[in-house]
Amino acid sequence: MKVAEHGYRGFGNCTESAKLLLEAGAAVEARDQEGRSSLHWAALGGDLEVVELLLRAGASRAAVDLRGRTPEAVLDPDGPRPGDEHPPFYRADQAALRKLLAPAGDDLPEVRPGG
């Protein structure tokens, strides 16, 4: 089971789904066909809770997709703009996401699912 394929592909509030998948042993570092990890998808979706969950589960901030982008690099530098086709839940706090995803943001203790 891969979180990248099952836990965050639908864009929506996936915190509980991601928790369940991780607890069931889903591979947090699995990649999709574009090389994106679950952390890339959570960043794209602007879901701070899932970003924190994945980081605590051991997701790598340094993961790069096939375009050479880290999860931090996929963030929109300007955040959502009027007319953009973002899902209605898109509530990204860009500054908070950048702080968590920056390489120096290692202030979260690693917590494995179920423990």
Backbone as CSV, one residue per row, in Angstrom:
resi,resn,N_x,N_y,N_z,CA_x,CA_y,CA_z,C_x,C_y,C_z
1,MET,0.832,-1.174,0.000,0.000,0.000,0.000,0.880,1.241,0.000
2,LYS,0.528,2.211,-0.811,1.338,3.415,-0.918,0.494,4.635,-0.588
3,VAL,0.965,5.458,0.345,0.237,6.672,0.686,0.167,7.588,-0.531
4,ALA,1.235,7.652,-1.329,1.257,8.534,-2.492,0.142,8.201,-3.466
5,GLU,-0.213,6.931,-3.585,-1.252,6.554,-4.523,-2.639,6.555,-3.898
6,HIS,-2.729,6.293,-2.608,-4.041,6.133,-2.000,-4.393,7.198,-0.984
7,GLY,-3.430,7.837,-0.397,-3.723,8.694,0.743,-3.962,10.139,0.423
8,TYR,-3.542,10.597,-0.737,-3.684,12.025,-0.951,-4.041,12.397,-2.375
9,ARG,-4.401,11.468,-3.190,-4.656,11.751,-4.586,-5.957,12.507,-4.827
10,GLY,-6.910,12.413,-3.917,-8.218,12.980,-4.179,-8.366,14.444,-3.831
11,PHE,-7.400,15.077,-3.234,-7.522,16.439,-2.729,-8.818,16.590,-1.946
12,GLY,-8.704,16.678,-0.704,-9.810,16.822,0.214,-9.223,16.715,1.596
13,ASN,-10.068,16.692,2.609,-9.542,16.548,3.952,-9.153,15.098,4.156
14,CYS,-7.893,14.808,4.035,-7.401,13.423,4.061,-6.652,13.077,5.332
15,THR,-6.739,13.875,6.352,-5.980,13.608,7.566,-6.303,12.231,8.129
16,GLU,-7.570,11.930,8.303,-7.947,10.635,8.877,-7.571,9.490,7.952
17,SER,-7.763,9.677,6.644,-7.385,8.629,5.690,-5.890,8.377,5.739
18,ALA,-5.113,9.444,5.776,-3.654,9.294,5.825,-3.235,8.592,7.114
19,LYS,-3.863,8.941,8.236,-3.552,8.267,9.513,-3.819,6.773,9.421
20,LEU,-4.979,6.424,8.881,-5.334,5.013,8.767,-4.371,4.266,7.861
21,LEU,-4.001,4.870,6.749,-3.069,4.217,5.832,-1.699,4.023,6.474
22,LEU,-1.231,5.038,7.180,0.063,4.918,7.840,0.028,3.851,8.930
23,GLU,-1.054,3.823,9.686,-1.183,2.811,10.737,-1.242,1.402,10.150
24,ALA,-1.749,1.295,8.920,-1.835,-0.014,8.263,-0.530,-0.396,7.570
25,GLY,0.471,0.478,7.659,1.774,0.148,7.102,2.062,0.713,5.729
26,ALA,1.293,1.697,5.299,1.541,2.303,3.992,2.949,2.910,3.954
27,ALA,3.559,2.851,2.792,4.919,3.369,2.611,4.869,4.888,2.440
28,VAL,5.352,5.602,3.442,5.281,7.066,3.427,6.133,7.672,2.316
29,GLU,7.170,6.976,1.894,8.051,7.498,0.842,7.743,6.949,-0.547
30,ALA,6.614,6.262,-0.707,6.233,5.765,-2.033,6.037,6.945,-2.985
31,ARG,6.235,6.700,-4.261,6.122,7.767,-5.270,5.076,7.417,-6.316
32,ASP,4.496,8.445,-6.929,3.595,8.228,-8.048,4.400,8.242,-9.351
33,GLN,3.740,8.189,-10.483,4.433,8.102,-11.765,5.252,9.348,-12.094
34,GLU,5.006,10.449,-11.426,5.776,11.681,-11.629,6.870,11.842,-10.573
35,GLY,7.016,10.840,-9.722,8.034,10.886,-8.680,7.629,11.682,-7.456
36,ARG,6.358,12.077,-7.377,5.890,12.856,-6.228,5.560,11.936,-5.066
37,SER,5.969,12.365,-3.889,5.658,11.631,-2.659,4.350,12.170,-2.078
38,SER,3.884,11.520,-1.038,2.688,12.007,-0.341,2.915,13.415,0.197
39,LEU,4.152,13.691,0.599,4.459,15.026,1.112,4.330,16.075,0.006
40,HIS,4.726,15.742,-1.218,4.507,16.650,-2.348,3.009,16.948,-2.496
41,TRP,2.187,15.882,-2.470,0.749,16.058,-2.653,0.118,16.851,-1.521
42,ALA,0.536,16.602,-0.299,-0.005,17.359,0.829,0.363,18.836,0.709
43,ALA,1.585,19.115,0.277,2.009,20.504,0.073,1.188,21.154,-1.040
44,LEU,1.015,20.429,-2.149,0.211,20.950,-3.255,-1.209,21.257,-2.817
45,GLY,-1.748,20.396,-1.950,-3.106,20.591,-1.465,-3.217,21.622,-0.373
46,GLY,-2.083,22.081,0.134,-2.105,23.090,1.187,-2.628,22.564,2.506
47,ASP,-2.436,21.279,2.749,-2.985,20.674,3.954,-1.912,20.564,5.035
48,LEU,-1.869,21.555,5.891,-0.864,21.644,6.947,-0.912,20.437,7.886
49,GLU,-2.113,19.973,8.220,-2.241,18.825,9.127,-1.601,17.574,8.532
50,VAL,-1.842,17.328,7.258,-1.290,16.131,6.625,0.214,16.278,6.449
51,VAL,0.686,17.482,6.131,2.133,17.712,6.044,2.781,17.359,7.378
52,GLU,2.232,17.856,8.479,2.782,17.554,9.801,2.737,16.054,10.087
53,LEU,1.622,15.410,9.778,1.476,13.973,9.993,2.535,13.193,9.223
54,LEU,2.721,13.514,7.956,3.694,12.805,7.126,5.123,13.033,7.612
55,LEU,5.430,14.261,8.032,6.771,14.528,8.547,7.025,13.722,9.826
56,ARG,6.032,13.660,10.683,6.185,12.879,11.915,6.335,11.394,11.627
57,ALA,5.780,10.951,10.505,5.872,9.541,10.116,7.156,9.240,9.363
58,GLY,7.995,10.260,9.171,9.288,10.030,8.538,9.416,10.465,7.095
59,ALA,8.432,11.188,6.551,8.534,11.672,5.170,9.728,12.615,5.039
60,SER,10.381,12.553,3.907,11.579,13.353,3.678,11.264,14.694,3.028
61,ARG,11.755,15.754,3.666,11.646,17.089,3.073,12.508,17.206,1.817
62,ALA,13.513,16.363,1.708,14.469,16.432,0.599,14.047,15.591,-0.600
63,ALA,12.889,14.921,-0.530,12.426,14.099,-1.651,12.249,14.982,-2.891
64,VAL,12.747,14.513,-4.027,12.576,15.269,-5.272,11.749,14.456,-6.261
65,ASP,10.895,15.147,-7.004,10.103,14.482,-8.026,10.907,14.426,-9.327
66,LEU,10.306,13.949,-10.396,11.036,13.799,-11.657,11.447,15.138,-12.262
67,ARG,10.857,16.226,-11.807,11.247,17.571,-12.257,12.294,18.188,-11.344
68,GLY,12.717,17.432,-10.336,13.730,17.917,-9.411,13.201,18.825,-8.322
69,ARG,11.878,18.800,-8.071,11.270,19.688,-7.079,11.046,18.968,-5.756
70,THR,11.404,19.644,-4.684,11.117,19.146,-3.337,9.665,19.504,-2.992
71,PRO,9.126,18.960,-1.897,7.780,19.369,-1.486,7.672,20.888,-1.264
72,GLU,8.702,21.493,-0.732,8.665,22.950,-0.551,8.604,23.668,-1.895
73,ALA,9.306,23.155,-2.891,9.372,23.814,-4.199,8.059,23.756,-4.969
74,VAL,7.161,22.828,-4.615,5.893,22.761,-5.340,4.868,23.752,-4.809
75,LEU,5.156,24.388,-3.686,4.233,25.394,-3.151,4.126,26.562,-4.113
76,ASP,2.931,27.096,-4.239,2.720,28.278,-5.059,3.310,29.469,-4.308
77,PRO,4.256,30.193,-4.908,4.893,31.295,-4.180,3.925,32.389,-3.755
78,ASP,2.785,32.492,-4.440,1.819,33.539,-4.114,0.575,33.020,-3.413
79,GLY,0.501,31.718,-3.186,-0.701,31.145,-2.593,-1.842,31.149,-3.601
80,PRO,-3.040,30.773,-3.175,-4.170,30.727,-4.099,-4.555,32.126,-4.567
81,ARG,-4.939,32.222,-5.828,-5.357,33.495,-6.408,-6.793,33.381,-6.891
82,PRO,-7.537,34.482,-6.902,-8.911,34.428,-7.415,-8.907,33.867,-8.837
83,GLY,-9.829,32.948,-9.093,-9.933,32.352,-10.421,-9.149,31.063,-10.572
84,ASP,-8.231,30.776,-9.638,-7.502,29.511,-9.691,-8.475,28.371,-9.414
85,GLU,-8.207,27.239,-10.013,-9.071,26.082,-9.798,-8.524,25.220,-8.669
86,HIS,-8.508,25.768,-7.485,-8.091,25.007,-6.312,-9.326,24.404,-5.674
87,PRO,-9.191,23.273,-5.029,-10.339,22.691,-4.322,-10.855,23.674,-3.283
88,PRO,-12.137,23.564,-2.944,-12.717,24.528,-1.992,-12.052,24.515,-0.626
89,PHE,-11.443,23.390,-0.221,-10.814,23.357,1.096,-9.457,24.025,1.105
90,TYR,-8.951,24.448,-0.066,-7.589,24.974,-0.172,-7.431,26.125,0.801
91,ARG,-6.717,25.881,1.859,-6.614,26.853,2.951,-5.174,27.059,3.361
92,ALA,-4.304,26.856,2.428,-2.877,26.834,2.739,-2.413,28.107,3.431
93,ASP,-1.737,27.908,4.515,-0.983,28.979,5.144,0.434,28.799,4.598
94,GLN,0.741,29.522,3.528,2.002,29.326,2.829,3.211,29.492,3.740
95,ALA,3.164,30.475,4.622,4.309,30.703,5.516,4.509,29.507,6.446
96,ALA,3.419,28.980,6.995,3.525,27.826,7.896,4.005,26.588,7.141
97,LEU,3.490,26.382,5.929,3.935,25.246,5.121,5.421,25.364,4.800
98,ARG,5.853,26.546,4.387,7.274,26.730,4.061,8.167,26.471,5.265
99,LYS,7.718,26.921,6.431,8.509,26.706,7.642,8.655,25.206,7.934
100,LEU,7.567,24.468,7.789,7.623,23.025,8.034,8.453,22.284,6.988
101,LEU,8.362,22.736,5.741,8.998,22.013,4.648,10.438,22.440,4.379
102,ALA,10.853,23.549,4.962,12.232,24.008,4.767,13.191,22.993,5.378
103,PRO,14.347,22.799,4.752,15.310,21.806,5.257,15.663,21.987,6.735
104,ALA,15.642,23.211,7.240,15.994,23.455,8.640,14.806,23.229,9.569
105,GLY,13.662,22.829,9.027,12.464,22.664,9.841,12.394,21.332,10.543
106,ASP,13.494,20.882,11.116,13.546,19.564,11.751,13.134,19.591,13.216
107,ASP,12.168,20.444,13.552,11.766,20.568,14.941,10.633,19.622,15.324
108,LEU,10.149,18.812,14.391,9.084,17.868,14.704,9.686,16.531,15.114
109,PRO,9.279,16.009,16.234,9.788,14.680,16.608,9.200,13.627,15.686
110,GLU,9.976,12.608,15.380,9.479,11.529,14.523,8.553,10.658,15.352
111,VAL,7.354,10.480,14.858,6.376,9.633,15.522,5.897,8.617,14.502
112,ARG,6.111,7.362,14.805,5.666,6.292,13.922,4.184,6.022,14.156
113,PRO,3.458,5.664,13.100,2.034,5.365,13.244,1.794,4.323,14.332
114,GLY,0.761,4.564,15.109,0.401,3.642,16.170,1.279,3.738,17.402
115,GLY,2.169,4.759,17.431,3.052,4.814,18.597,3.498,6.132,18.993
